[in-house]
């Protein structure tokens, strides 16, 4: 997502037949029919404080921020693995 727009701007673009996908953050897409699994994680206080600061800055909860960041990192790792596999000698 290169640009940020508010929901009203996205609605206006969509209503005019425009493409809103360039403004979307794929990490926040809802993925229906995927089961949820609760996990717990222990982390030190300074890390929690930093996470809370970023969550507040972005206007999301700590849990949402962690899910977004983890999804982004997993996508990066998948891409890196795919590139490594594609360039491996056969």
HTML snippet that shows the backbone in 3Dmol.js (N, CA, C, O; Angstrom):
<script src="https://3Dmol.org/build/3Dmol-min.js"></script>
<div id="view" style="width:600px;height:400px;position:relative"></div>
<script>
const pdb = `
ATOM      1  N   UNK A   1       0.852  -1.159   0.000  1.00  0.00           N
ATOM      2  CA  UNK A   1       0.000   0.000   0.000  1.00  0.00           C
ATOM      3  C   UNK A   1       0.899   1.223   0.000  1.00  0.00           C
ATOM      4  O   UNK A   1       1.606   1.470   0.977  1.00  0.00           O
ATOM      5  N   UNK A   2       0.883   1.993  -1.083  1.00  0.00           N
ATOM      6  CA  UNK A   2       1.730   3.164  -1.178  1.00  0.00           C
ATOM      7  C   UNK A   2       1.084   4.399  -0.573  1.00  0.00           C
ATOM      8  O   UNK A   2       1.760   5.207   0.065  1.00  0.00           O
ATOM      9  N   UNK A   3      -0.225   4.551  -0.769  1.00  0.00           N
ATOM     10  CA  UNK A   3      -0.922   5.733  -0.292  1.00  0.00           C
ATOM     11  C   UNK A   3      -1.983   5.329   0.708  1.00  0.00           C
ATOM     12  O   UNK A   3      -2.551   4.239   0.644  1.00  0.00           O
ATOM     13  N   UNK A   4      -2.232   6.240   1.634  1.00  0.00           N
ATOM     14  CA  UNK A   4      -3.316   6.018   2.585  1.00  0.00           C
ATOM     15  C   UNK A   4      -4.470   6.927   2.209  1.00  0.00           C
ATOM     16  O   UNK A   4      -4.279   8.103   1.899  1.00  0.00           O
ATOM     17  N   UNK A   5      -5.653   6.373   2.240  1.00  0.00           N
ATOM     18  CA  UNK A   5      -6.847   7.162   2.011  1.00  0.00           C
ATOM     19  C   UNK A   5      -7.863   6.789   3.076  1.00  0.00           C
ATOM     20  O   UNK A   5      -7.823   5.697   3.643  1.00  0.00           O
ATOM     21  N   UNK A   6      -8.775   7.718   3.338  1.00  0.00           N
ATOM     22  CA  UNK A   6      -9.808   7.413   4.327  1.00  0.00           C
ATOM     23  C   UNK A   6     -10.902   6.580   3.661  1.00  0.00           C
ATOM     24  O   UNK A   6     -10.962   6.468   2.436  1.00  0.00           O
ATOM     25  N   UNK A   7     -11.751   6.009   4.483  1.00  0.00           N
ATOM     26  CA  UNK A   7     -12.786   5.121   3.951  1.00  0.00           C
ATOM     27  C   UNK A   7     -13.735   5.860   3.014  1.00  0.00           C
ATOM     28  O   UNK A   7     -14.214   5.285   2.036  1.00  0.00           O
ATOM     29  N   UNK A   8     -14.011   7.134   3.306  1.00  0.00           N
ATOM     30  CA  UNK A   8     -14.910   7.898   2.429  1.00  0.00           C
ATOM     31  C   UNK A   8     -14.282   8.079   1.048  1.00  0.00           C
ATOM     32  O   UNK A   8     -14.972   7.974   0.034  1.00  0.00           O
ATOM     33  N   UNK A   9     -12.980   8.350   1.004  1.00  0.00           N
ATOM     34  CA  UNK A   9     -12.294   8.478  -0.284  1.00  0.00           C
ATOM     35  C   UNK A   9     -12.338   7.155  -1.041  1.00  0.00           C
ATOM     36  O   UNK A   9     -12.559   7.138  -2.252  1.00  0.00           O
ATOM     37  N   UNK A  10     -12.129   6.049  -0.333  1.00  0.00           N
ATOM     38  CA  UNK A  10     -12.189   4.731  -0.975  1.00  0.00           C
ATOM     39  C   UNK A  10     -13.587   4.473  -1.524  1.00  0.00           C
ATOM     40  O   UNK A  10     -13.735   3.962  -2.634  1.00  0.00           O
ATOM     41  N   UNK A  11     -14.605   4.823  -0.755  1.00  0.00           N
ATOM     42  CA  UNK A  11     -15.982   4.643  -1.226  1.00  0.00           C
ATOM     43  C   UNK A  11     -16.246   5.480  -2.472  1.00  0.00           C
ATOM     44  O   UNK A  11     -16.881   5.010  -3.416  1.00  0.00           O
ATOM     45  N   UNK A  12     -15.758   6.722  -2.475  1.00  0.00           N
ATOM     46  CA  UNK A  12     -15.958   7.600  -3.634  1.00  0.00           C
ATOM     47  C   UNK A  12     -15.278   7.033  -4.877  1.00  0.00           C
ATOM     48  O   UNK A  12     -15.864   7.021  -5.960  1.00  0.00           O
ATOM     49  N   UNK A  13     -14.049   6.567  -4.720  1.00  0.00           N
ATOM     50  CA  UNK A  13     -13.319   5.977  -5.849  1.00  0.00           C
ATOM     51  C   UNK A  13     -14.073   4.760  -6.366  1.00  0.00           C
ATOM     52  O   UNK A  13     -14.248   4.601  -7.574  1.00  0.00           O
ATOM     53  N   UNK A  14     -14.519   3.901  -5.454  1.00  0.00           N
ATOM     54  CA  UNK A  14     -15.251   2.694  -5.830  1.00  0.00           C
ATOM     55  C   UNK A  14     -16.560   3.046  -6.524  1.00  0.00           C
ATOM     56  O   UNK A  14     -16.895   2.468  -7.558  1.00  0.00           O
ATOM     57  N   UNK A  15     -17.299   3.997  -5.954  1.00  0.00           N
ATOM     58  CA  UNK A  15     -18.588   4.394  -6.531  1.00  0.00           C
ATOM     59  C   UNK A  15     -18.441   4.965  -7.937  1.00  0.00           C
ATOM     60  O   UNK A  15     -19.355   4.868  -8.755  1.00  0.00           O
ATOM     61  N   UNK A  16     -17.273   5.566  -8.210  1.00  0.00           N
ATOM     62  CA  UNK A  16     -17.014   6.131  -9.537  1.00  0.00           C
ATOM     63  C   UNK A  16     -16.429   5.091 -10.489  1.00  0.00           C
ATOM     64  O   UNK A  16     -16.042   5.421 -11.610  1.00  0.00           O
ATOM     65  N   UNK A  17     -16.364   3.841 -10.045  1.00  0.00           N
ATOM     66  CA  UNK A  17     -15.865   2.768 -10.896  1.00  0.00           C
ATOM     67  C   UNK A  17     -14.361   2.613 -10.872  1.00  0.00           C
ATOM     68  O   UNK A  17     -13.801   1.872 -11.680  1.00  0.00           O
ATOM     69  N   UNK A  18     -13.699   3.300  -9.958  1.00  0.00           N
ATOM     70  CA  UNK A  18     -12.247   3.229  -9.869  1.00  0.00           C
ATOM     71  C   UNK A  18     -11.773   1.996  -9.126  1.00  0.00           C
ATOM     72  O   UNK A  18     -12.560   1.276  -8.511  1.00  0.00           O
ATOM     73  N   UNK A  19     -10.482   1.770  -9.195  1.00  0.00           N
ATOM     74  CA  UNK A  19      -9.856   0.615  -8.556  1.00  0.00           C
ATOM     75  C   UNK A  19      -9.329   1.027  -7.186  1.00  0.00           C
ATOM     76  O   UNK A  19      -8.468   1.901  -7.091  1.00  0.00           O
ATOM     77  N   UNK A  20      -9.834   0.412  -6.136  1.00  0.00           N
ATOM     78  CA  UNK A  20      -9.380   0.732  -4.785  1.00  0.00           C
ATOM     79  C   UNK A  20      -8.298  -0.230  -4.288  1.00  0.00           C
ATOM     80  O   UNK A  20      -7.721  -0.014  -3.223  1.00  0.00           O
ATOM     81  N   UNK A  21      -8.025  -1.278  -5.045  1.00  0.00           N
ATOM     82  CA  UNK A  21      -7.045  -2.271  -4.611  1.00  0.00           C
ATOM     83  C   UNK A  21      -5.651  -1.683  -4.353  1.00  0.00           C
ATOM     84  O   UNK A  21      -4.981  -2.126  -3.420  1.00  0.00           O
ATOM     85  N   UNK A  22      -5.188  -0.703  -5.144  1.00  0.00           N
ATOM     86  CA  UNK A  22      -3.862  -0.145  -4.845  1.00  0.00           C
ATOM     87  C   UNK A  22      -3.767   0.500  -3.459  1.00  0.00           C
ATOM     88  O   UNK A  22      -2.668   0.692  -2.939  1.00  0.00           O
ATOM     89  N   UNK A  23      -4.894   0.829  -2.871  1.00  0.00           N
ATOM     90  CA  UNK A  23      -4.907   1.461  -1.558  1.00  0.00           C
ATOM     91  C   UNK A  23      -5.087   0.448  -0.430  1.00  0.00           C
ATOM     92  O   UNK A  23      -5.054   0.817   0.744  1.00  0.00           O
ATOM     93  N   UNK A  24      -5.273  -0.799  -0.769  1.00  0.00           N
ATOM     94  CA  UNK A  24      -5.563  -1.826   0.232  1.00  0.00           C
ATOM     95  C   UNK A  24      -4.277  -2.405   0.809  1.00  0.00           C
ATOM     96  O   UNK A  24      -3.253  -2.483   0.131  1.00  0.00           O
ATOM     97  N   UNK A  25      -4.351  -2.797   2.038  1.00  0.00           N
ATOM     98  CA  UNK A  25      -3.253  -3.477   2.707  1.00  0.00           C
ATOM     99  C   UNK A  25      -3.631  -4.950   2.813  1.00  0.00           C
ATOM    100  O   UNK A  25      -4.491  -5.322   3.612  1.00  0.00           O
ATOM    101  N   UNK A  26      -2.986  -5.782   2.006  1.00  0.00           N
ATOM    102  CA  UNK A  26      -3.357  -7.196   1.947  1.00  0.00           C
ATOM    103  C   UNK A  26      -3.239  -7.898   3.297  1.00  0.00           C
ATOM    104  O   UNK A  26      -3.924  -8.890   3.545  1.00  0.00           O
ATOM    105  N   UNK A  27      -2.386  -7.393   4.153  1.00  0.00           N
ATOM    106  CA  UNK A  27      -2.224  -8.035   5.460  1.00  0.00           C
ATOM    107  C   UNK A  27      -3.473  -7.908   6.319  1.00  0.00           C
ATOM    108  O   UNK A  27      -3.669  -8.677   7.260  1.00  0.00           O
ATOM    109  N   UNK A  28      -4.312  -6.935   5.993  1.00  0.00           N
ATOM    110  CA  UNK A  28      -5.517  -6.735   6.799  1.00  0.00           C
ATOM    111  C   UNK A  28      -6.759  -7.325   6.148  1.00  0.00           C
ATOM    112  O   UNK A  28      -7.853  -7.211   6.701  1.00  0.00           O
ATOM    113  N   UNK A  29      -6.614  -7.953   4.986  1.00  0.00           N
ATOM    114  CA  UNK A  29      -7.769  -8.566   4.335  1.00  0.00           C
ATOM    115  C   UNK A  29      -8.359  -9.637   5.242  1.00  0.00           C
ATOM    116  O   UNK A  29      -7.634 -10.370   5.915  1.00  0.00           O
ATOM    117  N   UNK A  30      -9.669  -9.715   5.248  1.00  0.00           N
ATOM    118  CA  UNK A  30     -10.314 -10.798   5.972  1.00  0.00           C
ATOM    119  C   UNK A  30     -10.183 -12.068   5.147  1.00  0.00           C
ATOM    120  O   UNK A  30     -10.327 -12.059   3.925  1.00  0.00           O
ATOM    121  N   UNK A  31      -9.915 -13.121   5.822  1.00  0.00           N
ATOM    122  CA  UNK A  31      -9.781 -14.408   5.157  1.00  0.00           C
ATOM    123  C   UNK A  31     -10.866 -15.327   5.701  1.00  0.00           C
ATOM    124  O   UNK A  31     -10.666 -15.999   6.713  1.00  0.00           O
ATOM    125  N   UNK A  32     -12.024 -15.359   5.025  1.00  0.00           N
ATOM    126  CA  UNK A  32     -13.140 -16.143   5.548  1.00  0.00           C
ATOM    127  C   UNK A  32     -12.830 -17.638   5.582  1.00  0.00           C
ATOM    128  O   UNK A  32     -12.011 -18.144   4.814  1.00  0.00           O
ATOM    129  N   UNK A  33     -13.492 -18.305   6.471  1.00  0.00           N
ATOM    130  CA  UNK A  33     -13.414 -19.761   6.617  1.00  0.00           C
ATOM    131  C   UNK A  33     -12.036 -20.245   7.065  1.00  0.00           C
ATOM    132  O   UNK A  33     -11.689 -21.407   6.853  1.00  0.00           O
ATOM    133  N   UNK A  34     -11.261 -19.373   7.675  1.00  0.00           N
ATOM    134  CA  UNK A  34     -10.002 -19.818   8.261  1.00  0.00           C
ATOM    135  C   UNK A  34     -10.188 -19.860   9.769  1.00  0.00           C
ATOM    136  O   UNK A  34     -10.554 -18.864  10.392  1.00  0.00           O
ATOM    137  N   UNK A  35      -9.935 -21.001  10.331  1.00  0.00           N
ATOM    138  CA  UNK A  35     -10.133 -21.128  11.775  1.00  0.00           C
ATOM    139  C   UNK A  35      -9.080 -20.315  12.522  1.00  0.00           C
ATOM    140  O   UNK A  35      -7.964 -20.116  12.043  1.00  0.00           O
ATOM    141  N   UNK A  36      -9.458 -19.865  13.676  1.00  0.00           N
ATOM    142  CA  UNK A  36      -8.558 -19.100  14.534  1.00  0.00           C
ATOM    143  C   UNK A  36      -8.013 -20.026  15.611  1.00  0.00           C
ATOM    144  O   UNK A  36      -8.691 -20.952  16.057  1.00  0.00           O
ATOM    145  N   UNK A  37      -6.803 -19.767  16.011  1.00  0.00           N
ATOM    146  CA  UNK A  37      -6.187 -20.554  17.071  1.00  0.00           C
ATOM    147  C   UNK A  37      -5.508 -19.593  18.036  1.00  0.00           C
ATOM    148  O   UNK A  37      -4.702 -18.759  17.625  1.00  0.00           O
ATOM    149  N   UNK A  38      -5.825 -19.708  19.290  1.00  0.00           N
ATOM    150  CA  UNK A  38      -5.252 -18.818  20.300  1.00  0.00           C
ATOM    151  C   UNK A  38      -3.836 -19.274  20.630  1.00  0.00           C
ATOM    152  O   UNK A  38      -3.585 -20.458  20.857  1.00  0.00           O
ATOM    153  N   UNK A  39      -2.921 -18.317  20.652  1.00  0.00           N
ATOM    154  CA  UNK A  39      -1.545 -18.584  21.062  1.00  0.00           C
ATOM    155  C   UNK A  39      -1.155 -17.527  22.092  1.00  0.00           C
ATOM    156  O   UNK A  39      -1.714 -16.431  22.117  1.00  0.00           O
ATOM    157  N   UNK A  40      -0.213 -17.865  22.915  1.00  0.00           N
ATOM    158  CA  UNK A  40       0.285 -16.880  23.879  1.00  0.00           C
ATOM    159  C   UNK A  40       1.772 -16.690  23.625  1.00  0.00           C
ATOM    160  O   UNK A  40       2.457 -17.582  23.125  1.00  0.00           O
ATOM    161  N   UNK A  41       2.247 -15.516  23.980  1.00  0.00           N
ATOM    162  CA  UNK A  41       3.654 -15.203  23.764  1.00  0.00           C
ATOM    163  C   UNK A  41       4.142 -14.366  24.943  1.00  0.00           C
ATOM    164  O   UNK A  41       3.466 -13.435  25.381  1.00  0.00           O
ATOM    165  N   UNK A  42       5.297 -14.703  25.438  1.00  0.00           N
ATOM    166  CA  UNK A  42       5.918 -13.925  26.508  1.00  0.00           C
ATOM    167  C   UNK A  42       6.943 -13.001  25.873  1.00  0.00           C
ATOM    168  O   UNK A  42       7.721 -13.416  25.015  1.00  0.00           O
ATOM    169  N   UNK A  43       6.937 -11.750  26.299  1.00  0.00           N
ATOM    170  CA  UNK A  43       7.934 -10.799  25.807  1.00  0.00           C
ATOM    171  C   UNK A  43       8.264  -9.805  26.904  1.00  0.00           C
ATOM    172  O   UNK A  43       7.491  -9.610  27.842  1.00  0.00           O
ATOM    173  N   UNK A  44       9.415  -9.186  26.772  1.00  0.00           N
ATOM    174  CA  UNK A  44       9.839  -8.264  27.819  1.00  0.00           C
ATOM    175  C   UNK A  44       9.048  -6.954  27.749  1.00  0.00           C
ATOM    176  O   UNK A  44       8.474  -6.605  26.718  1.00  0.00           O
ATOM    177  N   UNK A  45       9.038  -6.250  28.865  1.00  0.00           N
ATOM    178  CA  UNK A  45       8.245  -5.022  28.999  1.00  0.00           C
ATOM    179  C   UNK A  45       8.602  -3.957  27.951  1.00  0.00           C
ATOM    180  O   UNK A  45       7.695  -3.362  27.369  1.00  0.00           O
ATOM    181  N   UNK A  46       9.891  -3.698  27.692  1.00  0.00           N
ATOM    182  CA  UNK A  46      10.203  -2.681  26.678  1.00  0.00           C
ATOM    183  C   UNK A  46       9.619  -3.013  25.298  1.00  0.00           C
ATOM    184  O   UNK A  46       9.205  -2.114  24.565  1.00  0.00           O
ATOM    185  N   UNK A  47       9.587  -4.288  24.952  1.00  0.00           N
ATOM    186  CA  UNK A  47       9.016  -4.675  23.665  1.00  0.00           C
ATOM    187  C   UNK A  47       7.512  -4.404  23.642  1.00  0.00           C
ATOM    188  O   UNK A  47       6.979  -3.932  22.637  1.00  0.00           O
ATOM    189  N   UNK A  48       6.834  -4.700  24.743  1.00  0.00           N
ATOM    190  CA  UNK A  48       5.394  -4.443  24.829  1.00  0.00           C
ATOM    191  C   UNK A  48       5.125  -2.946  24.715  1.00  0.00           C
ATOM    192  O   UNK A  48       4.195  -2.528  24.026  1.00  0.00           O
ATOM    193  N   UNK A  49       5.934  -2.149  25.386  1.00  0.00           N
ATOM    194  CA  UNK A  49       5.772  -0.693  25.329  1.00  0.00           C
ATOM    195  C   UNK A  49       5.958  -0.197  23.896  1.00  0.00           C
ATOM    196  O   UNK A  49       5.194   0.646  23.425  1.00  0.00           O
ATOM    197  N   UNK A  50       6.962  -0.712  23.209  1.00  0.00           N
ATOM    198  CA  UNK A  50       7.184  -0.315  21.811  1.00  0.00           C
ATOM    199  C   UNK A  50       6.017  -0.722  20.931  1.00  0.00           C
ATOM    200  O   UNK A  50       5.557   0.064  20.102  1.00  0.00           O
ATOM    201  N   UNK A  51       5.535  -1.948  21.104  1.00  0.00           N
ATOM    202  CA  UNK A  51       4.378  -2.407  20.331  1.00  0.00           C
ATOM    203  C   UNK A  51       3.169  -1.516  20.578  1.00  0.00           C
ATOM    204  O   UNK A  51       2.474  -1.127  19.638  1.00  0.00           O
ATOM    205  N   UNK A  52       2.918  -1.193  21.848  1.00  0.00           N
ATOM    206  CA  UNK A  52       1.781  -0.340  22.176  1.00  0.00           C
ATOM    207  C   UNK A  52       1.928   1.042  21.549  1.00  0.00           C
ATOM    208  O   UNK A  52       0.942   1.638  21.116  1.00  0.00           O
ATOM    209  N   UNK A  53       3.148   1.549  21.501  1.00  0.00           N
ATOM    210  CA  UNK A  53       3.384   2.848  20.869  1.00  0.00           C
ATOM    211  C   UNK A  53       3.051   2.819  19.388  1.00  0.00           C
ATOM    212  O   UNK A  53       2.377   3.717  18.884  1.00  0.00           O
ATOM    213  N   UNK A  54       3.517   1.795  18.689  1.00  0.00           N
ATOM    214  CA  UNK A  54       3.202   1.673  17.265  1.00  0.00           C
ATOM    215  C   UNK A  54       1.715   1.429  17.046  1.00  0.00           C
ATOM    216  O   UNK A  54       1.121   1.990  16.124  1.00  0.00           O
ATOM    217  N   UNK A  55       1.119   0.604  17.880  1.00  0.00           N
ATOM    218  CA  UNK A  55      -0.317   0.335  17.745  1.00  0.00           C
ATOM    219  C   UNK A  55      -1.113   1.622  17.906  1.00  0.00           C
ATOM    220  O   UNK A  55      -2.055   1.873  17.154  1.00  0.00           O
ATOM    221  N   UNK A  56      -0.739   2.425  18.874  1.00  0.00           N
ATOM    222  CA  UNK A  56      -1.419   3.702  19.093  1.00  0.00           C
ATOM    223  C   UNK A  56      -1.214   4.635  17.904  1.00  0.00           C
ATOM    224  O   UNK A  56      -2.148   5.301  17.460  1.00  0.00           O
ATOM    225  N   UNK A  57       0.008   4.676  17.396  1.00  0.00           N
ATOM    226  CA  UNK A  57       0.322   5.530  16.242  1.00  0.00           C
ATOM    227  C   UNK A  57      -0.508   5.146  15.020  1.00  0.00           C
ATOM    228  O   UNK A  57      -0.967   6.016  14.280  1.00  0.00           O
ATOM    229  N   UNK A  58      -0.700   3.849  14.811  1.00  0.00           N
ATOM    230  CA  UNK A  58      -1.449   3.369  13.649  1.00  0.00           C
ATOM    231  C   UNK A  58      -2.944   3.251  13.910  1.00  0.00           C
ATOM    232  O   UNK A  58      -3.720   2.983  12.992  1.00  0.00           O
ATOM    233  N   UNK A  59      -3.347   3.452  15.163  1.00  0.00           N
ATOM    234  CA  UNK A  59      -4.765   3.409  15.491  1.00  0.00           C
ATOM    235  C   UNK A  59      -5.362   2.014  15.475  1.00  0.00           C
ATOM    236  O   UNK A  59      -6.524   1.831  15.113  1.00  0.00           O
ATOM    237  N   UNK A  60      -4.562   1.028  15.870  1.00  0.00           N
ATOM    238  CA  UNK A  60      -5.036  -0.356  15.935  1.00  0.00           C
ATOM    239  C   UNK A  60      -4.681  -0.933  17.305  1.00  0.00           C
ATOM    240  O   UNK A  60      -3.941  -0.318  18.073  1.00  0.00           O
ATOM    241  N   UNK A  61      -5.205  -2.094  17.598  1.00  0.00           N
ATOM    242  CA  UNK A  61      -4.849  -2.753  18.853  1.00  0.00           C
ATOM    243  C   UNK A  61      -3.486  -3.432  18.720  1.00  0.00           C
ATOM    244  O   UNK A  61      -2.997  -3.668  17.615  1.00  0.00           O
ATOM    245  N   UNK A  62      -2.896  -3.735  19.855  1.00  0.00           N
ATOM    246  CA  UNK A  62      -1.615  -4.453  19.849  1.00  0.00           C
ATOM    247  C   UNK A  62      -1.759  -5.782  19.121  1.00  0.00           C
ATOM    248  O   UNK A  62      -0.897  -6.153  18.324  1.00  0.00           O
ATOM    249  N   UNK A  63      -2.843  -6.498  19.390  1.00  0.00           N
ATOM    250  CA  UNK A  63      -3.057  -7.793  18.745  1.00  0.00           C
ATOM    251  C   UNK A  63      -3.163  -7.641  17.233  1.00  0.00           C
ATOM    252  O   UNK A  63      -2.579  -8.428  16.487  1.00  0.00           O
ATOM    253  N   UNK A  64      -3.900  -6.638  16.778  1.00  0.00           N
ATOM    254  CA  UNK A  64      -4.038  -6.422  15.332  1.00  0.00           C
ATOM    255  C   UNK A  64      -2.695  -6.104  14.700  1.00  0.00           C
ATOM    256  O   UNK A  64      -2.361  -6.625  13.636  1.00  0.00           O
ATOM    257  N   UNK A  65      -1.927  -5.247  15.357  1.00  0.00           N
ATOM    258  CA  UNK A  65      -0.609  -4.889  14.836  1.00  0.00           C
ATOM    259  C   UNK A  65       0.282  -6.120  14.730  1.00  0.00           C
ATOM    260  O   UNK A  65       0.963  -6.315  13.724  1.00  0.00           O
ATOM    261  N   UNK A  66       0.276  -6.943  15.763  1.00  0.00           N
ATOM    262  CA  UNK A  66       1.108  -8.145  15.743  1.00  0.00           C
ATOM    263  C   UNK A  66       0.672  -9.096  14.637  1.00  0.00           C
ATOM    264  O   UNK A  66       1.517  -9.689  13.966  1.00  0.00           O
ATOM    265  N   UNK A  67      -0.627  -9.249  14.436  1.00  0.00           N
ATOM    266  CA  UNK A  67      -1.113 -10.132  13.374  1.00  0.00           C
ATOM    267  C   UNK A  67      -0.714  -9.597  12.000  1.00  0.00           C
ATOM    268  O   UNK A  67      -0.306 -10.363  11.127  1.00  0.00           O
ATOM    269  N   UNK A  68      -0.831  -8.288  11.811  1.00  0.00           N
ATOM    270  CA  UNK A  68      -0.453  -7.680  10.532  1.00  0.00           C
ATOM    271  C   UNK A  68       1.039  -7.869  10.291  1.00  0.00           C
ATOM    272  O   UNK A  68       1.448  -8.302   9.214  1.00  0.00           O
ATOM    273  N   UNK A  69       1.851  -7.543  11.292  1.00  0.00           N
ATOM    274  CA  UNK A  69       3.294  -7.651  11.129  1.00  0.00           C
ATOM    275  C   UNK A  69       3.733  -9.097  10.921  1.00  0.00           C
ATOM    276  O   UNK A  69       4.612  -9.365  10.102  1.00  0.00           O
ATOM    277  N   UNK A  70       3.136 -10.017  11.644  1.00  0.00           N
ATOM    278  CA  UNK A  70       3.488 -11.422  11.449  1.00  0.00           C
ATOM    279  C   UNK A  70       3.089 -11.907  10.058  1.00  0.00           C
ATOM    280  O   UNK A  70       3.836 -12.646   9.417  1.00  0.00           O
ATOM    281  N   UNK A  71       1.916 -11.494   9.594  1.00  0.00           N
ATOM    282  CA  UNK A  71       1.477 -11.883   8.247  1.00  0.00           C
ATOM    283  C   UNK A  71       2.434 -11.330   7.199  1.00  0.00           C
ATOM    284  O   UNK A  71       2.798 -12.032   6.255  1.00  0.00           O
ATOM    285  N   UNK A  72       2.847 -10.064   7.362  1.00  0.00           N
ATOM    286  CA  UNK A  72       3.789  -9.469   6.415  1.00  0.00           C
ATOM    287  C   UNK A  72       5.115 -10.222   6.426  1.00  0.00           C
ATOM    288  O   UNK A  72       5.681 -10.502   5.369  1.00  0.00           O
ATOM    289  N   UNK A  73       5.604 -10.547   7.600  1.00  0.00           N
ATOM    290  CA  UNK A  73       6.885 -11.246   7.698  1.00  0.00           C
ATOM    291  C   UNK A  73       6.803 -12.654   7.119  1.00  0.00           C
ATOM    292  O   UNK A  73       7.729 -13.109   6.448  1.00  0.00           O
ATOM    293  N   UNK A  74       5.700 -13.339   7.376  1.00  0.00           N
ATOM    294  CA  UNK A  74       5.527 -14.672   6.800  1.00  0.00           C
ATOM    295  C   UNK A  74       5.488 -14.603   5.275  1.00  0.00           C
ATOM    296  O   UNK A  74       6.056 -15.465   4.603  1.00  0.00           O
ATOM    297  N   UNK A  75       4.825 -13.588   4.723  1.00  0.00           N
ATOM    298  CA  UNK A  75       4.806 -13.406   3.266  1.00  0.00           C
ATOM    299  C   UNK A  75       6.211 -13.158   2.733  1.00  0.00           C
ATOM    300  O   UNK A  75       6.585 -13.703   1.694  1.00  0.00           O
ATOM    301  N   UNK A  76       6.997 -12.336   3.439  1.00  0.00           N
ATOM    302  CA  UNK A  76       8.379 -12.072   3.028  1.00  0.00           C
ATOM    303  C   UNK A  76       9.198 -13.362   3.028  1.00  0.00           C
ATOM    304  O   UNK A  76       9.953 -13.628   2.093  1.00  0.00           O
ATOM    305  N   UNK A  77       9.044 -14.143   4.062  1.00  0.00           N
ATOM    306  CA  UNK A  77       9.789 -15.398   4.153  1.00  0.00           C
ATOM    307  C   UNK A  77       9.365 -16.376   3.061  1.00  0.00           C
ATOM    308  O   UNK A  77      10.204 -17.072   2.489  1.00  0.00           O
ATOM    309  N   UNK A  78       8.055 -16.429   2.769  1.00  0.00           N
ATOM    310  CA  UNK A  78       7.576 -17.287   1.681  1.00  0.00           C
ATOM    311  C   UNK A  78       8.183 -16.853   0.350  1.00  0.00           C
ATOM    312  O   UNK A  78       8.609 -17.691  -0.445  1.00  0.00           O
ATOM    313  N   UNK A  79       8.221 -15.535   0.108  1.00  0.00           N
ATOM    314  CA  UNK A  79       8.811 -15.010  -1.128  1.00  0.00           C
ATOM    315  C   UNK A  79      10.296 -15.346  -1.204  1.00  0.00           C
ATOM    316  O   UNK A  79      10.797 -15.750  -2.253  1.00  0.00           O
ATOM    317  N   UNK A  80      10.992 -15.175  -0.088  1.00  0.00           N
ATOM    318  CA  UNK A  80      12.427 -15.464  -0.053  1.00  0.00           C
ATOM    319  C   UNK A  80      12.681 -16.944  -0.322  1.00  0.00           C
ATOM    320  O   UNK A  80      13.605 -17.301  -1.054  1.00  0.00           O
ATOM    321  N   UNK A  81      11.868 -17.787   0.265  1.00  0.00           N
ATOM    322  CA  UNK A  81      12.009 -19.230   0.060  1.00  0.00           C
ATOM    323  C   UNK A  81      11.728 -19.599  -1.394  1.00  0.00           C
ATOM    324  O   UNK A  81      12.426 -20.433  -1.970  1.00  0.00           O
ATOM    325  N   UNK A  82      10.715 -18.983  -1.984  1.00  0.00           N
ATOM    326  CA  UNK A  82      10.376 -19.266  -3.382  1.00  0.00           C
ATOM    327  C   UNK A  82      11.503 -18.825  -4.312  1.00  0.00           C
ATOM    328  O   UNK A  82      11.827 -19.529  -5.269  1.00  0.00           O
ATOM    329  N   UNK A  83      12.104 -17.664  -4.039  1.00  0.00           N
ATOM    330  CA  UNK A  83      13.227 -17.197  -4.869  1.00  0.00           C
ATOM    331  C   UNK A  83      14.420 -18.130  -4.733  1.00  0.00           C
ATOM    332  O   UNK A  83      15.086 -18.449  -5.718  1.00  0.00           O
ATOM    333  N   UNK A  84      14.684 -18.565  -3.510  1.00  0.00           N
ATOM    334  CA  UNK A  84      15.814 -19.465  -3.265  1.00  0.00           C
ATOM    335  C   UNK A  84      15.591 -20.798  -3.968  1.00  0.00           C
ATOM    336  O   UNK A  84      16.523 -21.360  -4.543  1.00  0.00           O
ATOM    337  N   UNK A  85      14.374 -21.302  -3.925  1.00  0.00           N
ATOM    338  CA  UNK A  85      14.046 -22.568  -4.582  1.00  0.00           C
ATOM    339  C   UNK A  85      14.141 -22.431  -6.097  1.00  0.00           C
ATOM    340  O   UNK A  85      14.627 -23.333  -6.779  1.00  0.00           O
ATOM    341  N   UNK A  86      13.673 -21.294  -6.620  1.00  0.00           N
ATOM    342  CA  UNK A  86      13.685 -21.076  -8.069  1.00  0.00           C
ATOM    343  C   UNK A  86      15.105 -20.943  -8.608  1.00  0.00           C
ATOM    344  O   UNK A  86      15.371 -21.311  -9.752  1.00  0.00           O
ATOM    345  N   UNK A  87      16.019 -20.419  -7.792  1.00  0.00           N
ATOM    346  CA  UNK A  87      17.385 -20.211  -8.276  1.00  0.00           C
ATOM    347  C   UNK A  87      18.312 -21.375  -7.952  1.00  0.00           C
ATOM    348  O   UNK A  87      19.489 -21.339  -8.308  1.00  0.00           O
ATOM    349  N   UNK A  88      17.806 -22.400  -7.288  1.00  0.00           N
ATOM    350  CA  UNK A  88      18.631 -23.558  -6.935  1.00  0.00           C
ATOM    351  C   UNK A  88      18.968 -24.356  -8.192  1.00  0.00           C
ATOM    352  O   UNK A  88      18.125 -24.522  -9.074  1.00  0.00           O
ATOM    353  N   UNK A  89      20.214 -24.853  -8.268  1.00  0.00           N
ATOM    354  CA  UNK A  89      20.588 -25.676  -9.425  1.00  0.00           C
ATOM    355  C   UNK A  89      19.777 -26.969  -9.452  1.00  0.00           C
ATOM    356  O   UNK A  89      19.422 -27.522  -8.411  1.00  0.00           O
ATOM    357  N   UNK A  90      19.500 -27.424 -10.633  1.00  0.00           N
ATOM    358  CA  UNK A  90      18.694 -28.645 -10.790  1.00  0.00           C
ATOM    359  C   UNK A  90      19.503 -29.765 -11.345  1.00  0.00           C
ATOM    360  O   UNK A  90      18.984 -30.864 -11.542  1.00  0.00           O
TER     361      UNK A  90
END
`;
const viewer = $3Dmol.createViewer("view");
viewer.addModel(pdb, "pdb");
viewer.setStyle({}, {cartoon: {color: "spectrum"}});
viewer.zoomTo();
viewer.render();
</script>
